[in-house]
Amino acid sequence: MVPHDIIIGLIIALPIAFLVGRYSTRITFFHAQTEQKLTVSEFLKSRE
């Protein structure tokens, strides 16, 4: 790869990676809001 191609790839890939990270964080946060809240002991029991 030519350095020019690498720079263009980074300019395109970095914002896309940032947006995907933000989007997945919102999905995870929404999931946590809708799930049933468990105490620590209930969570540990459910993992067994």
N, C-alpha and C positions, 0 to 999 in steps of 0.2 A: 504494500500500500504506500502510496505517496503521502507525505505529510499533509498536503492539501486535502486529500480525501479523509484523513483522520480528523482534521479540524472541522470539516463540513459534517462528518458523522457525529461528532460531539455536539455541534450546534443543534443538530436535529434530535439526537438521542437524549440529551440532558433534560430539556423541557418536557419531553414525553415521559421520561422516567419520573420526573418530579410530579407531573400531573397524575400518573398512575399511583404513586405513593400517597398523594393527598386523597385520591378517590378511595383507595383501599382503607385508609384511616377512617374516612367517613362511614364506610360500610361497617367496619368493625365497631365504631362508636354506636351506630344505630342498632346493631345487633345486641350490644351490651345493654342498651336502654330497654330493648323489648324483651330480653330474657328475664327469667325469674331470678330474683336476687337470692343468693344462697349465703349462709354463714360459712365460716372457714371449715368447721367440722362437717357440715353437710357437703361442702365441695369435696373435701378429702374422701368422704364415704362414697360419693358418686364416682370418684376416679378409680376406686378399687374394683 
